[in-house]
C-alpha cells in the first residue's frame, strides 16, 4: 500500500472506532429523549435525506478543485457536529447535530476516487475493500467501548469520547498528498455520462438493492433491547461482531469479481434478516450481525461496477450520483422500518427477506445481461 493509502486507512480506523462508538446507540438515545419508533424512523430518514444533498456537489467539486480539500472539509464537519451532539440536551438540538454530522458523508465520492487513483498495482475492488478494512477494524472495538461508556456514564459521554478520537483522525487526513484533477475530456465525458444507459440502469438496481438490505437494520438495536431485553453493552457486543463481519467479508469478497461479490453480499444480508426474524438465542444474534457486515461489501462492489462503466475524468461526479441514489434508499428504508416495527417488530425482517430476494433476482438479470456484458466489468486499468 502507498503512503497515502496508509494515512487514509489510519484516519478511517480512528473514524470507525469513534463513529461506531455512538452510531448504533443513536436510536436508543432518541428513544430515551422521548421519540416514538415511527418518529425515530422518520428522523433517520431525514438524516439520510440530508446526506443525499451533499454527494453530487462533493463529487463535482472533487473533479474541479481536487479530492483532498473536499475530504478534509468532510472530516472537519464530522468533528464539529459530534461536539454539537454531545452538548445537546433536547431532541431538536440533537437532531440538528445529527443532520450536520451526515453532511460529513460528502467525503464518500471524493475518497473513493482518491483511493482508486492512489491504489498503485491493486485492483479497484481490492483497494476499496482493503482501505475499508481499516475503518471496520475500528468498528469492531467502537461499539464495545461505546456500550461500556454508555452503561457507566450515560449516552452523552459516548459522543464526547468520539469527538476526541475524531480530532486525531483529522490530523492524519490532513497529511495525505493532494492529487491532480482530470481536466482533459471533462465536458465530453459528462455528456457521455448523462447518455450512459448501462450506468443508469445499474443505478436503478442499486437503489432497490440498498433499500431492501437496509430495511432490517436501523431499528435492530431497538428490537434487541425492547423485544429481547439486551443491555447497551450486549448490543455493543453484537455490533462489534458486525464489525468483524465487515472486515471478513471485505477481505474475502474483495478478492472476487465485482458482480459475483455484489450478489453474494445481498444473500448474506438476507440471511441476517432471516435469522433475526426467527432467532431468539444470543448465538444467532451474533451470527446474524456478523452476516450483516456484508452490507458494506455490497456497496464496495457496487462502486467497482460503477467505476467500470464511466471515464476517469468523470469519476467523482459518477460516484456522487451513485451515492445520492443510495442515500435516497437510506431515506425511505428507516421510515418503512419504523412503520413495520410499530405494527409488528418481526415484520421488519420478514418483509426485508422478500425484498432482498427480489433484489437478488433483479441484480442477476441486469448485471449478467448481454447488454451489460458489453461493458468490461473487470477493472479498467485507469
N, C-alpha and C positions, 0 to 999 in steps of 0.2 A: 504493500500500500504506500502511496505517496505521502509526503509530509502533510499536504493539505487535507487529504482524506483522514489521516490520523487525528489532526486537530479538530476536524469536523466531527469525527467519531467521539472524541473525548467530550466535546461540547454537548453532543447528543446524549452520551452516557449520563452526564450530570443533569441534563434536562429531563431525561427519562426518569431518573431517580427522584427528582423534585416533583415533577408533574404527576407521576403515578402515586406519589405520597399523599396527594389530596384528591385526585380526579375521581377515583372510584367512590369517594365518600360525598361528593357534591350532592347527589340526590338525597342522601340521608341528612345532610346539613340543611338542605332546603325543607325537608320534612320536619326537622327539628325547629325550623323557623315558622312552621305553620302551614306550609304548602301542601295541598292535596295531591294525590297521584296524577290526576289529569293535568293539574296546574304545573307539576314538575315536568311532565312530558311536554307541555306547551312551552315552558321556559327553555328546555333543552332543544326543542325545535327552533325557537328563536335564536338560541346560541348558534345552531348550525346555519340559520339564515344570515346571521351577521358574518359568519365565516365565508359564506357564499360570495359576499360582496367584495372580498379582497383578492381572490385568486387571479382573476383576469387582469386587473390593473397591476398586480405584482408581477405576473408573467410578462406583461407588456413592458414594464419598467426594467425588468431584468434583461430583456433583449436590447433595450436602448441605453441604459446607464450602467449596466453591469450587475452581476449576481450578488457580489459581496455586499454592496451598500444596502440592498433590499433585505438580505439575510440579517445583517447587523441591526437594522431598524426593527425587524420582527422579534429578535431576541430581546431588545430593549423594551418593547411594548409588553412582552410577556412578563418581564421583571416588574415593571411599574404596576401592571394590573393585578399581579399576585399580592403586592403590598396593599392595594386597594381592597381586595377581597379579605385580607387579614384584618383590616381596620373596620370593615363593615359590621354594623350591629343590627341592621334591619335587612329584610329580604330585598326591597327595591335597590338599596345601595349595593348589596352583594351581587345582584343581577347585573348592575352597571359594570362592576369589576369583572364579572364573568364574561360579559359580552365584549369588553375591551380585551380580555385575555384571548378570546378566539380570533381577534384580529391579528394576533401574532402568527396565525396559520398562513399569513401571506408569505412565510418563508418556504412553503412546500414546493411550489413550482420552480422558484429560483434555486433552491437547494438540490432538487432532483437534477436540474440542468447542470449545476455546479459539479455534482458527484459524477455525472456521466462524462463531463469534459475532463475532469481530473482523474479518471479511472485508470489511465495507462493501458496495460495489456488485459485488464479484467473485462469480461463481457458486461453488458449493461445490467442484466438481471443479477449477475454476481456482485457487481459494485453496489447496486441499490440495496440488495438484501444484506450484504456484508456490513455496510455502514449502518444500516438499520439495526443490526445486531447490537451495536454499541448502545443505542437508545434502550433496547429491550433488555439488555443485561442490567442496566439501571432500573428498568421497570420490574425486575424480579425482586429487588430489595425495597423499592419505594413503598409499595403497599404494606409490607410488613412493618417498616419503620413508622409510616403514617398511621397505621392502625394502632400501634402501641402508643404513639404520642397522643392520638385522639382519645383512646380509652383513659389515659392517665391525666392529660392536661386539657382536653377539650378540643373541639373542631378548629377553633381559631389558631391555635398553636401550630397545627399542621401547615397552614398557609405561611406563617412566619418562618417555619423551618424550610419550606420550599423556596421562599424568596431568597434566603441565604445561599442555598445551593445554586440558584439561578444567577446570582452575582458572579460566582466562579465560572459558570458556563459562559456567560457573556465575555469574560476575559479571554477565553480560548477562541471563541468565534471571531473576535477582533483580530487575532493573529493569522488568520488564513490569508492566502495571497489573492489579489484581485485577478479576474480573468477578462481577456478582451471580449468585446461584443462582436457578434456576427453581423457585419454591415452589408456584405455582398448579397444580392438577390433578395433583399428583405421584402420589397413591395411585391415582386413576382411570387415569392413563396407564400405570402399571406393571401394573395388571390387564390393560389392553388389550395391553401388550407380550407378556405371557405367552400371550394368546389370539390373537396375530397370526400367522395361518397363513402368509402370504406371507413374513414376516420369517424364520420358522424354516425354511421350505423353501429360501429363498435361502442360509441359513447352512449347510445340508447341501451345497449346490452349492459354496459357498466352501471348505468342509472338503476336498472331493475335489480341487478345482482347485489349492489351495495345496499339498496333499500331492504331487500329480503334478508340479507345477512345481518343487518343492524337492528331489525325489529326486536329480537330477543335480548339485546344487550343493555340498553340504557337503564332499565328498571330491574335488572337482575340483582343488584345489591339489595334493593328494597324487598324483592322476593325472598332472598336468603334471610334477611333479618325478620321480616314480618310473618312469613309462612314457615320458616324453619328455625327461628329464634337464634340466629347466629350473631355473635358479638362482632364489634368492629375489627378486633384482632383476627378473628376467624375469617371474616370477609377479606381482610387484607391478605391473609394466607392464600386463599383461593385465587386472588388476583396476582399474587406473586407466582403461583403456578401458571397462570395465564402468561406471565412474562417469560417463564421458562419455555412455554409452548411457542411463543413468538420467536424466541431465539432458535429453537429446534427447527421449526418449520421454515424460517428464513434460510438457515444453513442447508437444509435438505432440499426444499423446493427451489431455492436459488440456483441449484445445480441443474434443474430441469429446463426443458424447452418451455417458453413462456405460456403458450396456450394450454399445455397439459397442467402446468402449475396453477393456472387460473381455475381450471375445472376442479382439480383436487382440493384446492383451498376451500371452494364452495361446499364440497362434500363434507369436509371436516367441520365446517361451521354448522352445517345441517345436523351432524351428529351431536354437536354441542347443544343445540336446541332440543333435539330429541331426548337426550339424557336428562336435561332439566325438566322436561315435560313428564317423564316417567320415573325419575330417580328420587330417592328420599334419604340416601345414606351419604355421609361426607365423602367417602371414597369416590362415588360417582360424580359429586360436585367438583372434586379436584380434577378428575379425568375430563369432565365437560369443559372446565375453564382452560385446561391445557390445550384442548382441541380448538377453543375459541381463538387461540393465538394465531391460527392460520388466516384469520381475517386480514391481518397486516400483510401477510404474504400475497393474498389475493390482490391487494391494492398495488403492491410492488410489481407483480406480474402484469397487471393492467397497464401500469406506467411503461413497462418494457414493450408491450404491444403497441401502445400509443406512439412510443419513440420510433418504432419500425415503420409507422405509417406517415411520418412527417419529415420535413427537411430540418437540418441542424439550425439554420438561421431563424426558424420559427418555433424552436423547441420550447422556449419559455411560455409563449402565448398558447401553444397547443396543450402544454401541461396545465396552464392556468384555466383553460376552458374545461379540461377533463376534471380538475379539482372542483370546479364550480358545479359540474354535473353531479359529482359525488356529494358535494355539500347539499344540493337540493334533496338528494335521497336522505341525507342525515337530518334534514329539516322535518321531513314527513314521517320518518320511521319512529322517532320518540313520541310524536303526537298519537300515532296509531298504537304504539306500545302502551301509552298511558290510558287510552280508551279501552283497549283489550284488558289491561290489568284491572281497571276499575270494575269491569263486568265480570271477569274471571281471571285471576292471575295466571293460571295454566294455559289460557288461550293465547297468551303471547307466544308461547313455544309451539303449540300445535299449528297455529296459523303460519308461523315463520317456517316450519318444516315444509309445508306445502309450497310456500312461496319460493324457498330456496331450491326445491326440486324443480320447479318450473324455470327458475333462473339458470339452472344447470343445463336443462334441455335447450333453452334459448341460446345460451353461450355456445354449446356444442354445434348447434345449427349454423350460427353466424360465423364463428371464428374458424371452423373447419369447412366452410362452404367453398366452392370453386372460385367465386369472385374474390373472397378474402385471401385465398391461397395465391392469387396473382401477385399479392404484395409479399415481400420477403419478411416473414415474421421472425426468422432468426436474425441476430443482431447486425444492423448496419455498422460498418467499421467506423463511421463518423459519429 
